[in-house]
Amino acid sequence: MKNGEMECLKYVIDALKQQNNGEVVFTNIEDSNLLLKLLNGIKPNQNEAEFPDFMSNDVIMEHFTVTSSKENKKGSSFKKEESINDKENQKIIKDWKDCCTKLPIKGNTIRTNVIENTYSDLSYEYFINSFNKNLLHHIESLKKYHIDNKKVIFLIELQDALMGIYRHDVFYKFYELNKDKKALFVLKSFVNLLDVVIFRASDRIELIDMKKCDELYEFSYCEEDIRGGRHRNINLMLTIGINSI
């Protein structure tokens, strides 16, 4: 089981336990306590290469990521760039530590170093393509699986920055899947296969009861201006010199 899958599940469980903290931005689940109980009861699939990622006597759950960056067979360009930057950043951090060890600073002084990586090649069009492609791929895996009257949950995670909705070229609000007619059009084809869809984008979580997906679609709309966010990673390093007594 990959750490990212467990981290995402834990984040959702913690958010459901504390629904007053603003992380659950939408839900049409009637019994959130039952959903929480089901999520707490699932375990990772011991066969990591097989579908689904999590299971219990009552539930199967599959986690997968989508992206608002370009994507090919090897994954998203965002993840590729992030991996390259991580390796470069680790070298910078090591060099910084070595430098601070060899050249100790005077007492009552502070040295700082900031590493900043910004990713901006993100778009709504890339997101819809990724959402459609990855959802269909996992639906095909689901169709081959013997569900055996279990509830089916898809946990979908946007792996990069929050998208924003703009009106008259001014930021209006953050994107929500439950209001997006294009995304719901893809989802509503599978109301007979899925019970719950959980969508996580950064610190925002949406819980969708698939029995009500047609109703959501009826009242959804297409925004004219949805933009990919800007994903920024910042590492701040501090070295503090302390006078000896």
C-alpha positions in Angstrom: 0.0 0.0 0.0 1.4 3.4 -1.0 1.7 6.0 1.6 -0.3 8.5 -0.5 -3.3 6.3 -0.5 -3.3 5.7 3.3 -2.6 9.4 3.9 -5.6 10.4 1.8 -7.9 8.0 3.5 -6.8 9.1 6.9 -7.3 12.8 5.9 -10.9 12.0 4.9 -11.6 10.1 8.1 -10.3 12.9 10.2 -12.3 15.5 8.3 -15.5 13.5 8.7 -14.8 13.2 12.5 -14.6 17.1 12.7 -17.1 18.3 10.1 -17.2 21.8 11.7 -13.7 22.5 10.6 -14.7 23.5 7.0 -12.8 20.7 5.2 -16.0 19.0 4.1 -17.3 21.7 1.7 -20.1 19.6 0.3 -22.0 16.5 1.2 -25.4 15.0 0.2 -24.7 11.8 2.2 -27.6 11.4 4.6 -25.8 9.3 7.2 -22.2 10.6 7.5 -21.7 8.5 10.7 -22.4 5.3 8.7 -19.9 6.4 6.1 -17.3 7.1 8.8 -18.0 3.7 10.3 -17.5 2.0 6.9 -14.3 3.9 6.2 -12.9 3.0 9.6 -13.6 -0.6 8.9 -11.7 -1.0 5.7 -8.2 -2.4 5.4 -5.6 -2.2 2.6 -5.7 -4.9 0.0 -2.9 -7.3 0.9 -2.3 -7.8 -2.9 -1.1 -4.3 -3.7 -1.2 -4.9 -7.5 -4.8 -5.9 -7.5 -8.1 -4.0 -7.5 -9.4 -2.5 -5.1 -7.0 -0.6 -2.8 -9.2 -1.1 0.3 -11.8 -3.6 1.3 -13.9 -5.0 4.2 -16.9 -7.3 4.5 -19.2 -4.4 3.5 -17.2 -2.1 1.3 -14.6 -2.0 -1.5 -12.8 1.3 -2.1 -10.5 2.4 -4.9 -8.2 5.5 -4.6 -6.8 7.2 -7.6 -5.4 10.6 -8.5 -6.3 13.0 -11.2 -4.3 16.1 -12.3 -4.8 19.5 -13.8 -1.4 19.2 -15.6 -0.5 17.5 -18.8 -0.6 13.7 -18.5 0.8 10.8 -20.5 1.3 7.1 -20.0 4.1 7.8 -17.5 1.9 10.1 -15.4 1.5 13.8 -15.0 4.1 16.4 -15.9 3.5 18.0 -12.5 4.6 14.9 -10.7 7.6 14.5 -12.9 8.7 18.1 -12.3 8.0 17.8 -8.6 10.2 14.6 -8.4 13.1 16.4 -10.2 12.8 19.4 -7.9 12.7 17.2 -4.8 16.0 15.6 -5.8 17.5 19.0 -6.4 16.1 20.4 -3.2 17.6 17.5 -1.2 21.0 18.3 -2.6 20.6 22.0 -1.7 19.6 21.1 1.8 22.6 18.7 2.2 25.0 21.4 1.0 23.4 23.9 3.4 23.9 21.6 6.3 27.5 20.9 5.4 28.2 24.6 5.0 26.6 25.4 8.4 28.7 22.6 10.0 32.0 23.8 8.5 31.4 27.5 9.0 29.6 27.9 12.4 27.8 31.2 12.8 28.3 33.7 15.6 26.0 33.8 18.6 22.8 35.7 18.4 22.7 35.5 14.7 20.3 33.8 12.2 21.1 32.5 8.7 18.2 31.6 6.4 17.8 30.0 3.1 14.6 29.6 1.1 13.9 27.0 -1.6 10.8 27.8 -3.7 9.3 25.8 -6.5 6.3 27.1 -8.4 4.2 25.0 -10.8 1.8 27.0 -13.0 1.2 24.9 -16.2 -2.2 23.7 -14.8 -5.6 24.0 -16.4 -9.2 22.9 -16.2 -9.1 21.3 -19.6 -6.2 19.0 -18.4 -8.3 18.2 -15.3 -11.4 17.1 -17.3 -9.3 15.0 -19.6 -7.5 13.4 -16.6 -10.8 12.9 -14.7 -12.5 11.2 -17.6 -9.6 9.0 -18.5 -8.7 7.8 -15.0 -12.3 7.3 -13.9 -13.0 5.1 -17.0 -9.9 3.1 -16.4 -10.9 2.3 -12.8 -14.5 1.6 -13.8 -13.2 -1.1 -16.2 -11.3 -2.6 -13.3 -14.5 -2.5 -11.2 -16.5 -4.3 -13.9 -14.1 -7.2 -13.7 -14.4 -7.5 -10.0 -17.0 -9.6 -8.2 -18.6 -6.9 -6.0 -20.7 -9.4 -4.0 -23.3 -6.8 -2.8 -20.7 -4.6 -1.2 -20.9 -0.8 -1.3 -18.4 0.7 -3.8 -16.6 3.9 -3.0 -14.2 5.8 -5.3 -11.8 8.1 -3.5 -10.6 10.6 -6.1 -7.7 12.9 -5.3 -6.6 16.0 -7.2 -2.8 15.7 -6.8 -1.9 19.3 -7.6 -3.3 22.8 -6.9 -6.8 23.9 -6.2 -8.6 25.2 -9.3 -10.3 28.6 -9.2 -13.5 30.0 -10.8 -13.2 33.5 -12.2 -15.9 35.9 -13.2 -15.1 39.0 -15.2 -11.4 38.1 -14.8 -11.7 38.3 -11.0 -11.4 35.3 -8.7 -14.9 34.2 -7.6 -14.4 31.0 -5.6 -12.7 27.6 -5.6 -13.8 24.9 -7.9 -16.3 22.2 -6.7 -16.9 19.0 -8.5 -20.5 18.7 -7.3 -21.4 21.8 -9.3 -19.5 21.0 -12.5 -21.8 19.8 -15.3 -18.9 18.4 -17.4 -17.5 16.3 -14.6 -20.9 15.2 -13.4 -21.8 14.2 -16.9 -19.0 11.7 -16.8 -19.9 10.5 -13.3 -23.6 10.0 -13.8 -23.1 7.2 -16.3 -22.0 5.0 -13.4 -24.8 5.6 -10.9 -25.5 1.8 -11.0 -21.9 0.9 -10.3 -20.8 3.4 -7.6 -22.4 4.2 -4.2 -20.2 7.0 -3.1 -17.6 9.3 -4.7 -15.2 11.2 -2.4 -13.3 14.0 -4.0 -10.3 15.5 -2.3 -8.6 18.7 -3.5 -6.0 19.9 -1.1 -7.9 20.6 2.1 -11.4 20.5 0.6 -13.5 17.3 0.6 -16.7 16.6 -1.3 -18.9 13.6 -0.5 -21.3 12.6 -3.3 -24.1 10.0 -2.9 -24.3 8.6 -6.4 -28.0 7.8 -6.1 -28.4 11.6 -6.2 -26.0 12.3 -9.0 -28.7 12.9 -11.6 -30.3 15.5 -9.3 -26.9 17.2 -8.9 -26.4 17.1 -12.7 -29.8 18.8 -13.2 -28.8 21.8 -11.1 -25.2 22.0 -12.2 -23.7 24.4 -14.7 -20.7 25.1 -16.9 -18.5 28.0 -15.7 -16.9 29.9 -18.5 -13.6 30.6 -16.8 -12.1 27.9 -14.6 -8.3 28.1 -14.2 -5.7 25.8 -12.8 -4.2 26.9 -9.6 -0.6 27.7 -8.8 1.2 25.0 -6.8 4.0 26.3 -4.6 6.4 24.4 -2.4 8.5 26.4 0.0 11.3 25.1 2.2 12.6 27.5 4.8 15.8 26.6 6.5 17.1 28.4 9.6 20.4 28.2 11.4 20.5 30.0 14.8 23.7 30.9 16.6 23.4 30.7 20.4 25.9 32.2 22.7 27.4 29.7 25.2 27.0 30.6 28.9 
